[in-house]
Amino acid sequence: MRAAYDARAELGPEYEDAIAAGLAERVEELVAYRTAELRQVNARSREDRDDVRRGNTHRFVLGIVSLGTGVPITAIAANSVDQGLLGVIAAWAGIVGVNAVFAWGSRRKSRE
């Protein structure tokens, strides 16, 4: 604006319309640039929210499946092994291991 004011002072009032039009054009360009920048930031944050939501859904489904399969696996392991407790511990160690690997992989992906 300072440059436009100085130009008007130098050129005189007959160039006021041209100076004002040039200033308005620069302001419109700046607004368009800033609007595009904000839209891009908004799109990125929307993608991030979708990724988080998808990850939460995957974790929830894995937890439900783990519990659903854990009950019959526990029953089978308790009856199939001479020492039932050892079979139950082995079965649940496997289930916990699968969940831990999934959680570790999810955290690793979210950091990238």
C-alpha positions in Angstrom: 0.0 0.0 0.0 2.9 2.3 0.8 4.2 1.9 -2.8 0.8 2.6 -4.3 0.5 5.7 -2.1 4.0 6.9 -3.2 3.2 6.2 -6.8 0.0 8.3 -6.6 1.9 11.1 -5.0 4.5 11.0 -7.8 2.2 10.5 -10.7 -0.7 12.7 -9.6 -4.4 12.2 -9.2 -5.0 11.3 -12.9 -3.4 7.9 -12.3 -5.5 7.1 -9.2 -7.8 4.6 -10.9 -4.8 2.7 -12.5 -3.0 2.6 -9.1 -6.1 1.5 -7.3 -6.8 -1.2 -9.9 -3.2 -2.5 -9.6 -3.4 -2.5 -5.8 -6.7 -4.4 -5.9 -5.3 -6.9 -8.3 -2.3 -7.6 -6.0 -4.6 -8.0 -3.0 -6.8 -10.4 -4.9 -3.8 -12.5 -5.9 -2.7 -12.6 -2.2 -6.2 -13.6 -1.1 -6.3 -16.4 -3.8 -2.9 -17.7 -2.8 -3.7 -17.7 0.9 -7.1 -19.4 0.3 -5.4 -22.1 -1.8 -2.9 -22.6 1.0 -5.6 -22.9 3.7 -7.6 -25.4 1.5 -4.5 -27.5 1.2 -3.9 -27.5 5.0 -7.6 -28.4 5.5 -7.3 -31.3 3.1 -4.2 -32.7 4.8 -5.9 -32.5 8.3 -9.0 -34.2 6.9 -6.7 -37.0 5.6 -5.0 -37.3 8.9 -8.3 -37.6 10.7 -9.5 -40.3 8.3 -6.2 -42.2 8.9 -6.7 -42.1 12.7 -10.3 -43.2 12.4 -9.4 -46.1 10.1 -6.6 -47.1 12.5 -9.0 -47.0 15.5 -11.5 -49.2 13.6 -8.8 -51.8 12.8 -7.7 -51.9 16.4 -11.2 -52.4 17.6 -11.9 -55.2 15.1 -8.7 -56.9 16.0 -9.6 -56.7 19.7 -13.0 -58.2 19.1 -11.6 -61.0 16.9 -8.9 -61.7 19.5 -11.5 -62.1 22.3 -13.9 -64.1 20.1 -11.2 -66.6 19.1 -9.5 -66.5 22.5 -12.4 -68.3 24.2 -12.4 -71.4 22.0 -8.6 -71.5 21.8 -8.4 -71.3 25.6 -10.9 -74.2 25.9 -9.0 -76.3 23.4 -5.6 -75.5 24.9 -6.8 -76.3 28.4 -8.1 -79.7 27.4 -5.4 -80.7 24.9 -2.4 -80.2 27.1 -1.6 -82.3 30.2 -1.1 -79.3 32.3 -4.0 -77.1 31.2 -2.5 -73.9 32.6 0.5 -74.2 30.3 -1.7 -74.5 27.2 -3.8 -71.5 28.3 -0.7 -69.4 28.8 0.7 -70.4 25.4 -2.5 -69.6 23.6 -2.9 -66.2 25.2 0.8 -65.4 24.7 0.1 -66.0 21.0 -3.0 -63.7 21.0 -1.1 -61.0 22.9 1.8 -61.3 20.5 -0.4 -60.8 17.5 -2.0 -57.7 19.0 1.4 -56.3 20.1 2.8 -56.7 16.6 -0.2 -55.0 15.1 0.0 -52.1 17.6 3.7 -51.7 17.0 3.2 -51.7 13.2 0.4 -49.1 13.5 2.5 -46.8 15.7 5.4 -47.1 13.3 3.2 -46.1 10.3 1.8 -43.2 12.1 5.2 -41.7 12.8 6.1 -41.8 9.1 
